[in-house]
Amino acid sequence: MELNHDLVRYVLLSIESSKQVTGPSEDELIGAVQKYGSYNKDDIMYTISKLEEAGFITGNVSYANYKNKPKPMWMTPGNLTYEGHKFLDNVRDDGVWKNTKATVAKIGNASLSIMSTVAANYISNKLGL
């Protein structure tokens, strides 16, 4: 499965906007993310799993066997970690995100860490640093 960078941003924005101290519920997250577009539960669960692996969130995905294969069954989105906040702070602004994606598109694709660096460099240039 491919990691959708827009969905990564939307998931992080949605988690951050939750008023719950433990983070949003599964249903709350899905509802919040779907305000940005028609993303399905499996795509959101995959993104949650990868964001947890990257250390951007405290959440996780739980699996159960379905026809003798592990299948993602439910998720606990959790909260943003410090690394998650750092990434989101760099890409929160729609204009910065649009510029970051356009810059990265010149070479095809890039990791989240490269995208964060591209966004940070754009912000630094805008600030005259």
TIMI-2910 file (N, C-alpha, C, CB; in pm, 1 decimal, decimal comma, always signed):
<rs>
+----------+----------+----------+----------+----------+----------+----------+----------+----------+----------+----------+----------+------+
!      n_x !      n_y !      n_z !     ca_x !     ca_y !     ca_z !      c_x !      c_y !      c_z !     cb_x !     cb_y !     cb_z ! resn !
+----------+----------+----------+----------+----------+----------+----------+----------+----------+----------+----------+----------+------+
!    +84,6 !   -118,2 !     +0,0 !     +0,0 !     +0,0 !     +0,0 !    +88,9 !   +124,2 !     +0,0 !    -96,2 !     +0,0 !   +122,5 !  Met !
!    +46,6 !   +225,0 !    -68,2 !   +123,3 !   +349,2 !    -76,4 !    +81,4 !   +443,6 !    +36,2 !   +103,5 !   +417,0 !   -214,4 !  Glu !
!   +179,7 !   +513,4 !    +92,5 !   +152,4 !   +611,5 !   +196,5 !   +112,6 !   +742,3 !   +129,5 !   +275,9 !   +631,4 !   +289,8 !  Leu !
!     -9,3 !   +785,8 !   +154,7 !    -63,3 !   +907,3 !    +95,5 !    -24,0 !  +1025,9 !   +184,1 !   -218,9 !   +897,9 !    +79,1 !  Asn !
!    +61,8 !  +1113,9 !   +132,8 !   +112,2 !  +1224,8 !   +212,8 !     +3,5 !  +1324,2 !   +251,8 !   +220,7 !  +1296,1 !   +137,8 !  His !
!    -94,1 !  +1346,2 !   +164,0 !   -205,9 !  +1433,3 !   +200,9 !   -283,0 !  +1372,6 !   +317,9 !   -300,1 !  +1456,1 !    +79,9 !  Asp !
!   -306,1 !  +1241,7 !   +311,0 !   -378,5 !  +1174,9 !   +418,4 !   -299,2 !  +1180,3 !   +548,8 !   -408,5 !  +1029,5 !   +380,3 !  Leu !
!   -168,1 !  +1168,9 !   +541,8 !    -84,0 !  +1183,3 !   +661,3 !   -111,5 !  +1318,2 !   +726,9 !    +67,1 !  +1169,8 !   +625,3 !  Val !
!   -109,0 !  +1422,8 !   +647,2 !   -133,1 !  +1557,9 !   +699,7 !   -273,5 !  +1570,0 !   +758,9 !   -113,8 !  +1662,7 !   +588,6 !  Arg !
!   -372,8 !  +1516,7 !   +688,7 !   -510,2 !  +1525,8 !   +738,1 !   -529,6 !  +1447,8 !   +868,2 !   -607,1 !  +1474,7 !   +632,3 !  Tyr !
!   -467,9 !  +1332,3 !   +878,5 !   -477,2 !  +1253,2 !  +1002,4 !   -414,4 !  +1330,3 !  +1118,1 !   -407,3 !  +1115,0 !   +985,4 !  Val !
!   -296,7 !  +1386,7 !  +1094,9 !   -230,4 !  +1462,0 !  +1201,2 !   -311,5 !  +1584,8 !  +1241,8 !    -90,6 !  +1504,4 !  +1156,6 !  Leu !
!   -364,8 !  +1656,5 !  +1144,6 !   -449,9 !  +1772,1 !  +1175,2 !   -573,3 !  +1729,9 !  +1254,1 !   -492,3 !  +1843,4 !  +1046,0 !  Leu !
!   -632,3 !  +1617,3 !  +1216,0 !   -752,4 !  +1567,7 !  +1283,1 !   -723,2 !  +1523,4 !  +1425,7 !   -812,5 !  +1452,4 !  +1204,6 !  Ser !
!   -612,0 !  +1455,3 !  +1445,5 !   -574,6 !  +1413,4 !  +1581,0 !   -550,8 !  +1536,4 !  +1667,6 !   -448,1 !  +1323,1 !  +1578,6 !  Ile !
!   -479,8 !  +1632,6 !  +1613,4 !   -448,8 !  +1753,5 !  +1690,1 !   -575,2 !  +1829,8 !  +1729,4 !   -356,5 !  +1844,5 !  +1609,5 !  Glu !
!   -676,8 !  +1827,2 !  +1644,5 !   -798,0 !  +1905,1 !  +1671,2 !   -890,5 !  +1840,5 !  +1774,4 !   -873,8 !  +1925,8 !  +1542,8 !  Ser !
!   -861,9 !  +1717,2 !  +1812,3 !   -947,0 !  +1647,8 !  +1909,8 !   -940,7 !  +1717,2 !  +2045,2 !   -904,6 !  +1500,2 !  +1923,8 !  Ser !
!  -1053,3 !  +1725,4 !  +2110,5 !  -1061,2 !  +1784,4 !  +2244,8 !  -1038,2 !  +1679,9 !  +2354,1 !  -1197,4 !  +1851,4 !  +2265,1 !  Lys !
!  -1025,0 !  +1553,1 !  +2313,7 !  -1005,7 !  +1445,4 !  +2410,4 !   -860,0 !  +1440,0 !  +2454,6 !  -1048,9 !  +1309,9 !  +2350,6 !  Gln !
!   -836,6 !  +1429,1 !  +2581,8 !   -700,6 !  +1425,1 !  +2634,7 !   -624,6 !  +1301,1 !  +2585,9 !   -703,9 !  +1427,8 !  +2787,5 !  Val !
!   -695,0 !  +1194,6 !  +2556,3 !   -632,1 !  +1071,8 !  +2507,4 !   -632,8 !  +1063,4 !  +2355,3 !   -702,6 !   +950,7 !  +2565,4 !  Thr !
!   -678,7 !  +1166,3 !  +2288,5 !   -687,7 !  +1166,7 !  +2142,7 !   -826,7 !  +1126,4 !  +2098,0 !   -583,3 !  +1073,0 !  +2081,6 !  Gly !
!   -851,8 !  +1136,4 !  +1968,8 !   -985,7 !  +1105,9 !  +1916,7 !  -1015,8 !   +956,6 !  +1919,2 !   -999,5 !  +1158,3 !  +1774,5 !  Pro !
!  -1143,3 !   +925,8 !  +1920,9 !  -1185,9 !   +787,0 !  +1904,2 !  -1171,5 !   +751,4 !  +1756,0 !  -1334,3 !   +765,5 !  +1954,2 !  Ser !
!  -1183,9 !   +624,8 !  +1726,5 !  -1177,5 !   +579,9 !  +1587,1 !  -1282,7 !   +651,7 !  +1502,7 !  -1197,5 !   +427,0 !  +1578,5 !  Glu !
!  -1406,1 !   +653,5 !  +1551,0 !  -1514,5 !   +717,1 !  +1475,4 !  -1491,5 !   +867,2 !  +1459,5 !  -1648,6 !   +692,3 !  +1544,5 !  Asp !
!  -1443,3 !   +932,0 !  +1567,2 !  -1416,5 !  +1075,8 !  +1560,3 !  -1308,8 !  +1104,5 !  +1455,0 !  -1372,4 !  +1129,9 !  +1699,0 !  Glu !
!  -1203,4 !  +1023,7 !  +1454,3 !  -1095,6 !  +1044,6 !  +1357,6 !  -1144,7 !  +1024,4 !  +1215,3 !   -979,1 !   +950,3 !  +1386,4 !  Leu !
!  -1215,6 !   +915,9 !  +1191,4 !  -1265,3 !   +888,6 !  +1056,4 !  -1354,9 !  +1003,1 !  +1009,4 !  -1342,7 !   +754,3 !  +1052,5 !  Ile !
!  -1445,1 !  +1049,9 !  +1095,3 !  -1532,9 !  +1161,9 !  +1059,1 !  -1455,2 !  +1288,6 !  +1029,2 !  -1632,0 !  +1188,6 !  +1170,2 !  Gly !
!  -1353,6 !  +1316,5 !  +1110,0 !  -1273,2 !  +1437,6 !  +1089,5 !  -1193,1 !  +1429,3 !   +960,3 !  -1178,8 !  +1460,0 !  +1208,1 !  Ala !
!  -1133,5 !  +1315,6 !   +933,6 !  -1052,2 !  +1298,6 !   +812,7 !  -1138,9 !  +1306,1 !   +688,0 !   -976,8 !  +1164,7 !   +816,5 !  Val !
!  -1259,1 !  +1250,1 !   +694,6 !  -1345,6 !  +1248,8 !   +577,2 !  -1396,8 !  +1387,4 !   +540,3 !  -1462,3 !  +1156,7 !   +600,8 !  Gln !
!  -1377,7 !  +1485,7 !   +628,2 !  -1410,6 !  +1624,0 !   +592,0 !  -1314,3 !  +1676,4 !   +485,7 !  -1406,8 !  +1714,8 !   +716,7 !  Lys !
!  -1195,5 !  +1615,8 !   +476,8 !  -1095,1 !  +1656,2 !   +378,9 !  -1111,2 !  +1583,9 !   +245,9 !   -956,8 !  +1631,4 !   +433,8 !  Tyr !
!  -1181,8 !  +1473,1 !   +244,9 !  -1198,1 !  +1395,8 !   +122,0 !  -1253,7 !  +1258,9 !   +153,7 !  -1065,1 !  +1383,0 !    +47,2 !  Gly !
!  -1278,1 !  +1181,3 !    +51,6 !  -1338,8 !  +1049,5 !    +71,3 !  -1230,8 !   +943,6 !    +91,0 !  -1428,7 !  +1012,7 !    -48,5 !  Ser !
!  -1178,5 !   +935,9 !   +211,2 !  -1078,0 !   +835,9 !   +246,5 !  -1146,9 !   +720,9 !   +318,3 !   -965,4 !   +897,4 !   +335,3 !  Tyr !
!  -1108,6 !   +598,0 !   +283,7 !  -1174,0 !   +484,3 !   +347,8 !  -1100,0 !   +443,4 !   +475,1 !  -1182,0 !   +365,8 !   +250,9 !  Asn !
!  -1165,0 !   +361,9 !   +553,8 !  -1113,0 !   +320,6 !   +683,1 !   -980,4 !   +246,9 !   +670,0 !  -1213,8 !   +233,0 !   +754,1 !  Lys !
!   -966,5 !   +161,1 !   +570,8 !   -841,2 !    +87,3 !   +553,2 !   -724,1 !   +181,6 !   +525,9 !   -854,8 !    -13,6 !   +438,7 !  Asp !
!   -746,3 !   +284,2 !   +443,0 !   -640,2 !   +381,2 !   +415,1 !   -602,3 !   +458,4 !   +541,6 !   -684,5 !   +479,0 !   +304,6 !  Asp !
!   -701,6 !   +494,7 !   +619,5 !   -676,6 !   +567,5 !   +744,4 !   -601,9 !   +477,6 !   +842,9 !   -810,0 !   +617,5 !   +806,9 !  Ile !
!   -643,3 !   +351,3 !   +852,3 !   -575,7 !   +258,3 !   +942,6 !   -430,2 !   +236,4 !   +901,0 !   -650,1 !   +124,5 !   +946,2 !  Met !
!   -406,2 !   +224,8 !   +772,7 !   -269,4 !   +207,9 !   +723,3 !   -185,2 !   +330,2 !   +762,0 !   -268,5 !   +187,2 !   +568,5 !  Tyr !
!   -242,9 !   +447,4 !   +744,8 !   -172,5 !   +570,8 !   +778,1 !   -143,2 !   +578,7 !   +927,1 !   -253,8 !   +692,0 !   +734,3 !  Thr !
!   -239,4 !   +541,4 !  +1010,2 !   -218,3 !   +539,0 !  +1155,4 !   -103,3 !   +445,0 !  +1188,6 !   -347,6 !   +495,3 !  +1229,9 !  Ile !
!   -101,8 !   +328,7 !  +1128,0 !     +3,8 !   +231,0 !  +1152,6 !   +141,4 !   +287,8 !  +1117,6 !    -22,4 !   +103,4 !  +1072,2 !  Ser !
!   +152,4 !   +352,8 !  +1003,4 !   +280,2 !   +408,3 !   +959,4 !   +321,3 !   +529,1 !  +1044,3 !   +272,0 !   +448,4 !   +811,8 !  Lys !
!   +224,8 !   +610,2 !  +1084,9 !   +257,7 !   +724,4 !  +1171,2 !   +306,1 !   +678,3 !  +1308,1 !   +135,9 !   +816,1 !  +1187,2 !  Leu !
!   +251,3 !   +567,3 !  +1356,3 !   +298,8 !   +511,0 !  +1483,6 !   +440,4 !   +457,3 !  +1465,3 !   +203,4 !   +397,9 !  +1534,3 !  Glu !
!   +466,0 !   +387,0 !  +1355,9 !   +600,6 !   +336,5 !  +1327,6 !   +702,4 !   +450,2 !  +1319,3 !   +600,9 !   +256,7 !  +1197,0 !  Glu !
!   +662,0 !   +562,9 !  +1261,5 !   +751,1 !   +677,3 !  +1244,1 !   +770,8 !   +756,0 !  +1373,5 !   +696,7 !   +769,0 !  +1136,5 !  Ala !
!   +691,2 !   +725,3 !  +1474,7 !   +702,2 !   +798,1 !  +1600,6 !   +630,5 !   +931,8 !  +1599,2 !   +845,9 !   +819,8 !  +1633,9 !  Gly !
!   +533,9 !   +948,7 !  +1506,7 !   +458,9 !  +1073,8 !  +1498,5 !   +335,9 !  +1074,2 !  +1588,6 !   +417,2 !  +1099,5 !  +1355,7 !  Phe !
!   +285,0 !   +955,9 !  +1622,1 !   +166,3 !   +945,0 !  +1707,7 !   +186,1 !   +832,3 !  +1809,6 !    +38,4 !   +919,2 !  +1622,0 !  Ile !
!   +101,0 !   +835,9 !  +1912,5 !   +104,3 !   +730,9 !  +2014,7 !     +5,2 !   +620,1 !  +1985,8 !    +76,1 !   +789,7 !  +2151,1 !  Thr !
!    -74,1 !   +633,5 !  +1881,5 !   -180,3 !   +538,4 !  +1850,7 !   -129,3 !   +408,0 !  +1792,6 !   -277,0 !   +600,0 !  +1755,8 !  Gly !
!   -224,3 !   +320,4 !  +1764,8 !   -189,3 !   +191,9 !  +1704,3 !   -309,8 !   +131,2 !  +1635,7 !   -134,2 !    +95,2 !  +1809,6 !  Asn !
!   -281,6 !    +28,5 !  +1559,5 !   -385,0 !    -48,5 !  +1490,9 !   -379,9 !   -189,5 !  +1546,8 !   -365,1 !    -47,6 !  +1334,4 !  Val !
!   -496,0 !   -245,0 !  +1578,8 !   -505,1 !   -382,3 !  +1629,3 !   -556,9 !   -472,4 !  +1518,2 !   -597,6 !   -390,4 !  +1754,8 !  Ser !
!   -499,4 !   -591,6 !  +1513,4 !   -531,9 !   -686,9 !  +1408,2 !   -602,2 !   -809,1 !  +1467,5 !   -404,5 !   -729,3 !  +1332,2 !  Tyr !
!   -679,2 !   -875,2 !  +1384,4 !   -742,6 !  -1002,1 !  +1420,5 !   -735,2 !  -1091,8 !  +1297,3 !   -892,6 !   -981,8 !  +1469,0 !  Ala !
!   -740,6 !  -1220,2 !  +1320,3 !   -739,1 !  -1313,5 !  +1208,3 !   -875,0 !  -1316,4 !  +1139,9 !   -700,0 !  -1454,2 !  +1255,6 !  Asn !
!   -871,1 !  -1305,8 !  +1010,6 !   -990,8 !  -1315,2 !   +928,9 !   -956,8 !  -1409,0 !   +814,3 !  -1038,7 !  -1173,7 !   +877,2 !  Tyr !
!  -1019,4 !  -1524,3 !   +812,9 !   -990,9 !  -1627,2 !   +712,3 !   -841,8 !  -1660,5 !   +711,5 !  -1036,3 !  -1580,5 !   +571,7 !  Lys !
!   -788,2 !  -1675,9 !   +833,2 !   -647,9 !  -1712,3 !   +855,6 !   -547,3 !  -1608,5 !   +806,8 !   -619,3 !  -1842,2 !   +788,6 !  Asn !
!   -589,3 !  -1484,7 !   +793,9 !   -499,7 !  -1375,7 !   +758,3 !   -520,1 !  -1262,9 !   +858,8 !   -525,0 !  -1326,6 !   +611,9 !  Lys !
!   -410,3 !  -1199,4 !   +901,3 !   -428,3 !  -1083,7 !   +989,6 !   -494,5 !   -969,5 !   +912,5 !   -292,0 !  -1037,7 !  +1048,6 !  Pro !
!   -594,3 !   -911,0 !   +973,5 !   -667,1 !   -799,5 !   +911,0 !   -679,6 !   -688,3 !  +1014,7 !   -809,5 !   -844,8 !   +858,4 !  Lys !
!   -652,4 !   -564,9 !   +973,9 !   -670,8 !   -455,1 !  +1069,1 !   -818,5 !   -444,9 !  +1107,2 !   -620,1 !   -320,4 !  +1009,2 !  Pro !
!   -845,9 !   -443,2 !  +1236,1 !   -984,7 !   -445,4 !  +1281,4 !  -1029,1 !   -315,3 !  +1349,9 !  -1004,3 !   -560,7 !  +1375,8 !  Met !
!   -941,2 !   -255,6 !  +1429,8 !   -975,9 !   -130,4 !  +1495,0 !   -849,2 !    -53,0 !  +1523,3 !  -1055,5 !   -155,0 !  +1624,9 !  Trp !
!   -867,8 !    +76,6 !  +1546,1 !   -751,7 !   +161,3 !  +1572,3 !   -776,8 !   +250,4 !  +1692,1 !   -717,8 !   +246,2 !  +1449,6 !  Met !
!   -668,3 !   +284,3 !  +1754,9 !   -667,4 !   +383,3 !  +1861,8 !   -573,3 !   +492,8 !  +1813,0 !   -621,4 !   +321,4 !  +2002,7 !  Thr !
!   -627,0 !   +604,6 !  +1765,3 !   -540,4 !   +707,3 !  +1705,1 !   -436,9 !   +766,2 !  +1801,4 !   -625,5 !   +818,5 !  +1651,1 !  Pro !
!   -471,7 !   +779,6 !  +1929,1 !   -377,5 !   +838,1 !  +2024,1 !   -357,5 !   +986,3 !  +2000,0 !   -244,5 !   +766,8 !  +2016,5 !  Gly !
!   -242,3 !  +1035,2 !  +2041,8 !   -207,1 !  +1176,3 !  +2029,3 !    -81,2 !  +1192,8 !  +1946,3 !   -188,1 !  +1239,6 !  +2167,1 !  Asn !
!    -50,6 !  +1318,0 !  +1914,6 !    +73,6 !  +1348,3 !  +1846,3 !   +189,2 !  +1339,1 !  +1945,1 !    +67,7 !  +1487,9 !  +1781,1 !  Leu !
!   +301,7 !  +1288,8 !  +1899,0 !   +425,6 !  +1294,6 !  +1977,0 !   +492,8 !  +1427,7 !  +1944,4 !   +521,3 !  +1171,9 !  +1944,9 !  Thr !
!   +604,8 !  +1452,9 !  +2009,6 !   +679,6 !  +1574,8 !  +1978,2 !   +720,6 !  +1575,8 !  +1830,8 !   +804,4 !  +1586,7 !  +2068,7 !  Tyr !
!   +764,9 !  +1460,3 !  +1778,2 !   +802,4 !  +1450,8 !  +1636,5 !   +682,2 !  +1478,8 !  +1546,0 !   +860,7 !  +1311,2 !  +1605,5 !  Glu !
!   +565,7 !  +1431,1 !  +1585,8 !   +444,6 !  +1457,2 !  +1509,5 !   +410,9 !  +1604,9 !  +1507,2 !   +328,8 !  +1378,7 !  +1566,3 !  Gly !
!   +424,9 !  +1670,6 !  +1621,7 !   +401,2 !  +1815,3 !  +1627,9 !   +501,0 !  +1890,9 !  +1540,6 !   +410,2 !  +1865,1 !  +1773,3 !  His !
!   +628,1 !  +1850,6 !  +1543,1 !   +729,3 !  +1918,1 !  +1461,5 !   +694,4 !  +1907,2 !  +1313,0 !   +869,2 !  +1858,1 !  +1488,1 !  Lys !
!   +658,8 !  +1786,8 !  +1269,1 !   +622,7 !  +1768,9 !  +1129,0 !   +500,8 !  +1853,1 !  +1094,5 !   +595,7 !  +1621,0 !  +1098,6 !  Phe !
!   +396,4 !  +1844,4 !  +1176,2 !   +272,7 !  +1916,7 !  +1147,4 !   +294,2 !  +2067,4 !  +1148,1 !   +165,3 !  +1879,4 !  +1248,3 !  Leu !
!   +376,2 !  +2117,1 !  +1239,5 !   +403,2 !  +2260,6 !  +1242,7 !   +468,2 !  +2307,9 !  +1112,8 !   +492,9 !  +2294,9 !  +1361,7 !  Asp !
!   +547,8 !  +2222,6 !  +1049,2 !   +611,2 !  +2260,0 !   +922,5 !   +515,1 !  +2256,6 !   +805,1 !   +727,2 !  +2168,8 !   +894,5 !  Asn !
!   +413,7 !  +2171,7 !   +809,5 !   +326,3 !  +2153,8 !   +691,9 !   +181,0 !  +2196,2 !   +716,6 !   +328,8 !  +2008,6 !   +648,5 !  Val !
!   +154,2 !  +2256,8 !   +830,1 !    +16,6 !  +2294,3 !   +866,0 !    -45,0 !  +2392,0 !   +766,5 !    +14,0 !  +2355,6 !  +1005,2 !  Arg !
!    +26,6 !  +2494,4 !   +731,1 !    -25,4 !  +2599,3 !   +643,8 !    -49,7 !  +2543,8 !   +503,0 !    +72,4 !  +2719,1 !   +638,8 !  Asp !
!   -167,8 !  +2571,7 !   +448,0 !   -202,9 !  +2520,1 !   +315,1 !   -105,0 !  +2567,0 !   +207,6 !   -344,4 !  +2563,3 !   +277,8 !  Asp !
!    -60,7 !  +2692,7 !   +214,2 !    +32,7 !  +2745,4 !   +115,3 !   +168,4 !  +2677,4 !   +123,6 !    +49,1 !  +2894,8 !   +133,3 !  Gly !
!   +216,2 !  +2656,0 !   +245,4 !   +343,4 !  +2585,9 !   +264,3 !   +331,8 !  +2442,7 !   +212,9 !   +385,1 !  +2586,6 !   +413,7 !  Val !
!   +221,2 !  +2376,7 !   +243,7 !   +201,4 !  +2239,1 !   +199,9 !   +196,5 !  +2231,2 !    +47,3 !    +72,5 !  +2181,5 !   +260,6 !  Trp !
!   +125,1 !  +2323,6 !    -14,1 !   +114,1 !  +2324,2 !   -160,2 !   +252,5 !  +2344,8 !   -222,4 !    +15,7 !  +2435,2 !   -207,8 !  Lys !
!   +331,3 !  +2438,2 !   -170,2 !   +466,0 !  +2462,1 !   -221,1 !   +555,3 !  +2340,8 !   -199,8 !   +527,4 !  +2584,5 !   -153,7 !  Asn !
!   +544,4 !  +2278,8 !    -82,6 !   +625,6 !  +2160,4 !    -51,8 !   +596,3 !  +2048,5 !   -151,1 !   +599,0 !  +2111,9 !    +92,6 !  Thr !
!   +468,4 !  +2022,1 !   -174,8 !   +432,2 !  +1916,3 !   -269,6 !   +479,8 !  +1948,3 !   -410,7 !   +281,3 !  +1894,9 !   -269,8 !  Lys !
!   +470,0 !  +2075,1 !   -451,6 !   +515,0 !  +2114,6 !   -585,0 !   +666,7 !  +2098,4 !   -598,2 !   +474,2 !  +2260,3 !   -614,6 !  Ala !
!   +739,3 !  +2132,8 !   -494,8 !   +885,0 !  +2119,5 !   -497,5 !   +924,8 !  +1972,9 !   -504,8 !   +948,0 !  +2185,7 !   -373,7 !  Thr !
!   +862,2 !  +1890,2 !   -422,5 !   +893,8 !  +1747,4 !   -419,7 !   +853,0 !  +1679,9 !   -551,1 !   +823,4 !  +1679,1 !   -300,7 !  Val !
!   +744,6 !  +1726,8 !   -611,9 !   +696,0 !  +1666,6 !   -736,6 !   +798,9 !  +1676,6 !   -849,5 !   +566,0 !  +1733,7 !   -779,7 !  Ala !
!   +890,7 !  +1772,1 !   -839,8 !   +993,2 !  +1788,3 !   -942,8 !  +1084,9 !  +1666,7 !   -951,5 !  +1075,6 !  +1912,9 !   -915,3 !  Lys !
!  +1096,0 !  +1594,0 !   -841,0 !  +1180,7 !  +1474,5 !   -841,0 !  +1099,0 !  +1346,5 !   -828,8 !  +1281,5 !  +1481,8 !   -727,4 !  Ile !
!   +969,4 !  +1358,9 !   -820,4 !   +880,7 !  +1242,6 !   -811,5 !   +814,5 !  +1230,9 !   -676,8 !   +956,9 !  +1116,7 !   -840,6 !  Gly !
!   +890,4 !  +1184,0 !   -576,9 !   +833,3 !  +1163,6 !   -443,8 !   +945,5 !  +1171,6 !   -342,1 !   +758,4 !  +1026,8 !   -433,9 !  Asn !
!   +909,3 !  +1187,1 !   -215,8 !  +1008,9 !  +1196,0 !   -109,6 !   +949,3 !  +1146,5 !    +20,4 !  +1060,3 !  +1340,1 !    -94,0 !  Ala !
!  +1036,3 !  +1114,8 !   +114,7 !   +992,0 !  +1068,8 !   +246,0 !   +930,9 !  +1185,2 !   +324,4 !  +1109,8 !  +1006,2 !   +324,5 !  Ser !
!   +862,9 !  +1150,3 !   +431,7 !   +805,5 !  +1253,5 !   +517,2 !   +913,8 !  +1342,6 !   +576,9 !   +723,0 !  +1189,9 !   +628,5 !  Leu !
!  +1027,8 !  +1286,2 !   +610,8 !  +1134,9 !  +1368,2 !   +669,0 !  +1188,7 !  +1468,3 !   +566,5 !  +1249,5 !  +1278,5 !   +720,7 !  Ser !
!  +1199,7 !  +1427,3 !   +440,9 !  +1243,1 !  +1520,9 !   +336,3 !  +1137,3 !  +1627,4 !   +315,5 !  +1271,5 !  +1446,7 !   +203,6 !  Ile !
!  +1011,7 !  +1587,6 !   +314,1 !   +904,1 !  +1685,5 !   +296,4 !   +905,3 !  +1787,3 !   +409,7 !   +767,3 !  +1615,0 !   +289,5 !  Met !
!   +930,6 !  +1742,0 !   +531,2 !   +938,8 !  +1832,3 !   +645,5 !  +1054,3 !  +1930,3 !   +628,1 !   +955,4 !  +1752,7 !   +776,0 !  Ser !
!  +1166,6 !  +1881,5 !   +579,0 !  +1282,8 !  +1967,1 !   +555,6 !  +1254,9 !  +2069,4 !   +446,0 !  +1404,8 !  +1882,4 !   +518,4 !  Thr !
!  +1191,2 !  +2025,0 !   +338,4 !  +1154,7 !  +2116,7 !   +229,1 !  +1061,8 !  +2225,6 !   +282,6 !  +1086,3 !  +2039,3 !   +111,6 !  Val !
!   +963,3 !  +2187,2 !   +362,2 !   +870,4 !  +2284,3 !   +420,1 !   +943,4 !  +2380,9 !   +513,0 !   +758,1 !  +2212,4 !   +496,4 !  Ala !
!  +1032,3 !  +2328,0 !   +597,3 !  +1108,1 !  +2412,3 !   +690,9 !  +1196,8 !  +2511,1 !   +614,4 !  +1194,7 !  +2324,6 !   +785,2 !  Ala !
!  +1258,8 !  +2464,3 !   +506,1 !  +1341,9 !  +2554,5 !   +424,9 !  +1258,8 !  +2664,2 !   +360,6 !  +1415,8 !  +2476,0 !   +316,9 !  Asn !
!  +1140,6 !  +2628,6 !   +310,9 !  +1050,5 !  +2728,5 !   +251,4 !  +1011,1 !  +2832,4 !   +354,9 !   +924,4 !  +2661,1 !   +193,2 !  Tyr !
!   +976,6 !  +2786,8 !   +475,1 !   +938,9 !  +2879,1 !   +582,6 !  +1056,4 !  +2969,4 !   +618,8 !   +891,0 !  +2801,2 !   +707,1 !  Ile !
!  +1175,5 !  +2911,4 !   +630,6 !  +1295,1 !  +2990,7 !   +662,7 !  +1320,9 !  +3097,6 !   +557,5 !  +1417,7 !  +2899,7 !   +675,2 !  Ser !
!  +1307,1 !  +3059,6 !   +430,3 !  +1326,2 !  +3157,6 !   +321,8 !  +1223,1 !  +3268,3 !   +328,7 !  +1318,8 !  +3089,1 !   +185,2 !  Asn !
!  +1098,2 !  +3235,1 !   +357,2 !   +992,0 !  +3335,3 !   +369,4 !  +1019,5 !  +3432,8 !   +484,1 !   +856,8 !  +3266,5 !   +390,7 !  Lys !
!  +1084,3 !  +3380,9 !   +590,2 !  +1117,3 !  +3464,5 !   +706,9 !  +1248,3 !  +3540,5 !   +688,3 !  +1125,8 !  +3378,4 !   +832,5 !  Leu !
!  +1316,6 !  +3514,3 !   +578,0 !  +1442,7 !  +3580,8 !   +550,7 !  +1557,3 !  +3528,4 !   +634,3 !  +1428,2 !  +3726,7 !   +572,8 !  Gly !
!  +1548,7 !  +3402,6 !   +674,9 !  +1654,6 !  +3344,3 !   +756,7 !  +1758,4 !  +3273,1 !   +672,2 !  +1596,1 !  +3248,0 !   +857,5 !  Leu !
+----------+----------+----------+----------+----------+----------+----------+----------+----------+----------+----------+----------+------+
</rs>
